[in-house]
């Protein structure tokens, strides 16, 4: 069963529980993914988060109840996951540009809504079709790699990580945080490691270098991290590393015959060969 079909099983589960409290762990389990990986795949393929999809679907269903029934606004709000009529009205007006009460009074033809329908991941499979192109990654087996680096916190939601990760690298360099790494064995290579994934979309991003230190004394904020050995897909970056990640998770992985393995993604930049105009970077994704 491919990624698109598996994610569609999760969507079916979401639809059946759209009026219940959102449980990302249970939803992801329907697709056979971890909560974090499910959210990352969904966002890379669709362009928005699972939470945003759930919010759009609930507001779309609620809007149809406002328009087509005499049910009270408060009852509709509570039935579709809002704690109060005020919270529902605020969300409704922000999304649709009109309050529920005013929307109910409008003539059917005077205000149209772009309702979020149940998503069909077959559409995304068909959109990619034969037009998808990406350099074939190199599949290789790596030995464990010892990294010491500075740990930053970020989040998948609202694409927060895309905006923040370049800033992590900038801070790491301008503040010369690399100078506090003991026994730097490869100072020409900067590692960026995505790890410590949480169900709510939070994760850590470690910027660091290889270290030969056996028992390091680390300053606050620094961590000792071992990248596990195993099979990885190695992607050469041509342009933005974040754009490549979207393509990896949104296109390559769902169409490949591989499953993502457990553990960290990481990227390696040759700092001496890179320039603001051209990165010399490789991205590694664990496989199984």
Protein Blocks (a to p, Z undefined) as FASTA:
>chain_A
ZZklmmmmmmmmmmmmmmpccdfklmmmmnopafklmmmmmmmmnopafklmmmmmmmmm
mmmmmmmmcbdfklmmmmnopabfklmmmmmmmmnopafklmmmpcfkloccdddddddf
klmmmmnmmmbccdddddddddddddddddddddfeholmmmmmmmmmmmmmmnommmmp
ghifblmbccdddehiafkopacdddddddfbfbdcddehiacddddeddddddddehjf
klmmmmmmmmmmmmmcbdcdedjddddddfklpcfklccdddddddZZ
